[in-house]
Amino acid sequence: MPWNFDNSIPIYLQIIDEIQRKILSGELKPGEKLPSIRDLAKEAKVNPNTMQKALQELENQGLIESERTTGKFITQKEAQINKLREEYLKEKLLPCIKELTTLGLTKDELHALIDTHMKEGAI
């Protein structure tokens, strides 16, 4: 995983966001075992405590499950992943849609715009 951090945002929040994106994109698959906290921290060049904090939050969200003797795994619960997907889309998409509608675009124009760009491969 390439890690590029923005100094204006807490690193553990960026780690959470990156792992969430990887789950949503399918790069991290349900049931997949994560590397150890130390290995992830080394790869990201962060303190293991920072990585632990991020993974603990992901576990609290139900996206990661810990098995005491074997490590941490991506949840296999599709409902949790679908919930994350919906929340993520709301967070990222709604502000954009609101901006476009304030510019006067109609629902039909938004649909056409999306369809056009997806057909062209721009999205």
Wavefront OBJ file of the C-alpha trace (Angstrom):
o trace
v 0.000 0.000 0.000
v 1.471 3.372 -0.883
v 0.925 5.819 1.942
v 0.906 9.576 1.288
v -0.127 11.592 4.304
v -1.466 15.148 4.492
v 0.050 16.934 7.495
v -3.163 18.909 8.109
v -5.212 15.772 8.918
v -4.466 13.315 11.752
v -2.588 10.333 10.334
v -4.804 7.726 11.986
v -7.857 9.238 10.225
v -6.046 9.036 6.894
v -5.175 5.399 7.565
v -8.828 4.660 8.332
v -9.929 6.402 5.139
v -7.382 4.550 3.011
v -8.307 1.134 4.382
v -12.011 1.911 3.961
v -11.383 2.848 0.305
v -9.468 -0.374 -0.242
v -12.360 -2.374 1.216
v -14.909 -0.541 -0.959
v -12.838 -0.955 -4.109
v -12.383 -4.662 -3.460
v -8.615 -4.330 -3.166
v -9.038 -5.721 0.350
v -11.452 -8.641 0.123
v -13.886 -9.875 2.781
v -12.121 -12.398 4.993
v -8.656 -11.271 3.886
v -6.008 -11.308 6.600
v -4.281 -7.993 7.235
v -0.545 -7.775 7.839
v 0.486 -7.367 11.468
v 0.242 -3.946 13.078
v 4.032 -3.698 13.128
v 4.305 -4.591 9.435
v 1.583 -2.110 8.448
v 3.187 0.603 10.597
v 6.590 -0.069 9.061
v 5.141 0.050 5.546
v 3.294 3.310 6.270
v 6.270 4.717 8.183
v 4.131 5.518 11.235
v 4.296 4.617 14.908
v 2.676 1.226 15.647
v 0.426 2.972 18.196
v -0.966 5.171 15.405
v -1.698 2.121 13.262
v -3.255 0.341 16.256
v -5.537 3.334 16.877
v -6.714 3.322 13.246
v -7.291 -0.438 13.195
v -9.142 -0.275 16.511
v -11.514 2.314 15.050
v -12.075 0.134 11.974
v -12.813 -2.747 14.332
v -15.278 -0.556 16.258
v -16.982 0.180 12.911
v -17.271 -3.551 12.284
v -15.042 -3.516 9.197
v -12.185 -5.456 10.764
v -12.456 -8.472 13.017
v -9.759 -9.731 15.349
v -9.071 -13.354 15.995
v -6.968 -13.643 19.097
v -4.323 -16.033 17.826
v -4.382 -15.439 14.075
v -4.634 -11.665 13.588
v -6.976 -9.149 12.011
v -9.249 -9.802 9.049
v -11.561 -7.784 6.808
v -15.133 -8.523 7.847
v -17.123 -10.989 5.800
v -20.374 -9.244 6.763
v -21.688 -7.749 3.532
v -24.161 -5.572 5.449
v -21.261 -3.752 7.156
v -19.478 -3.175 3.864
v -22.692 -2.013 2.175
v -23.352 0.382 5.071
v -19.857 1.819 4.665
v -20.383 2.155 0.906
v -23.612 4.098 1.421
v -22.066 6.404 4.046
v -19.013 6.981 1.854
v -21.145 7.834 -1.171
v -23.226 10.271 0.871
v -20.099 11.943 2.215
v -18.390 12.269 -1.164
v -21.254 12.521 -3.644
v -23.926 14.653 -1.977
v -21.838 17.855 -1.747
v -20.990 17.523 -5.444
v -24.625 16.968 -6.426
v -25.714 19.942 -4.318
v -23.104 22.139 -6.007
v -24.197 21.048 -9.487
v -27.875 21.620 -8.732
v -27.109 25.116 -7.433
v -25.529 25.706 -10.841
v -28.868 24.819 -12.385
v -28.316 21.241 -13.559
v -31.444 19.112 -13.498
v -31.679 15.481 -12.432
v -31.891 14.427 -16.083
v -28.824 16.515 -16.967
v -26.872 14.964 -14.085
v -27.823 11.468 -15.250
v -26.830 12.289 -18.825
v -23.528 13.780 -17.670
v -22.688 10.679 -15.647
v -23.738 8.336 -18.463
v -21.661 10.242 -21.014
v -18.519 10.229 -18.898
v -18.870 6.573 -17.945
v -19.268 5.583 -21.602
v -16.179 7.617 -22.504
v -14.206 5.956 -19.721
v -13.552 9.242 -17.929
v -15.130 7.871 -14.756
l 1 2 3 4 5 6 7 8 9 10 11 12 13 14 15 16 17 18 19 20 21 22 23 24 25 26 27 28 29 30 31 32 33 34 35 36 37 38 39 40 41 42 43 44 45 46 47 48 49 50 51 52 53 54 55 56 57 58 59 60 61 62 63 64 65 66 67 68 69 70 71 72 73 74 75 76 77 78 79 80 81 82 83 84 85 86 87 88 89 90 91 92 93 94 95 96 97 98 99 100 101 102 103 104 105 106 107 108 109 110 111 112 113 114 115 116 117 118 119 120 121 122 123
